[in-house]
């Protein structure tokens, strides 16, 4: 497996810790997977799709509140056991997992999702 880890925020004001894993054989086709630059992260799924022909067709997110472990607390500049919001995502196609990721945020942050709905046709 290829493991990538990065955080967001500046100095001691950390706003998130993120870790993603990819199948090891993807690294031969997408060398950016081995880069330590967080800037390349956003385009990795596009590059994986272009290089391997595999495209994400399904995904699942699981989110829960819990206490920070020592590693998470260290990266987020929190006390061990501080409340955090943690999540896991899985992205896959019919051949298997393309990306697995975990993340955590300090409790001082909020998460929001935007929704768009089409107007129902008039009867």
C-alpha positions, 0 to 999 in steps of 0.5 A: 500500500502507498500511504500519504499523510498531510495536515491543514492549518498553519503553525499550532492552528491545525485544522485537519489531519488526513491519511490516504492509502492506495494500492501499491501497484498504482505508484508505478503508473502514477509517480505522484502518489509517492510525492510528499507534496499535499498540492498533488492530492487533489488531482490524484484520482484523475491521474489514477483514472487516466493511467490505469483506466479505473474510475471510482464508481462507488463510495462511502463516508462514515463520520463519528465523534470520538477522543483523539489518540496521541498521534492525532492530538500531536498533529492537531495541537490538542490534548490526548483525549480531546474530542474530535470529529473523525471520518473514513472514506472508501472509493472503489470500482468493480475491481476493488478499492481505489482509495481509502482515507481517514481524517480528523478535525478538532471539535472547534470546527464545523462541517457543512454539506450543500444540497441542490434539488431540482424543482418537481414538475408541475402536475 
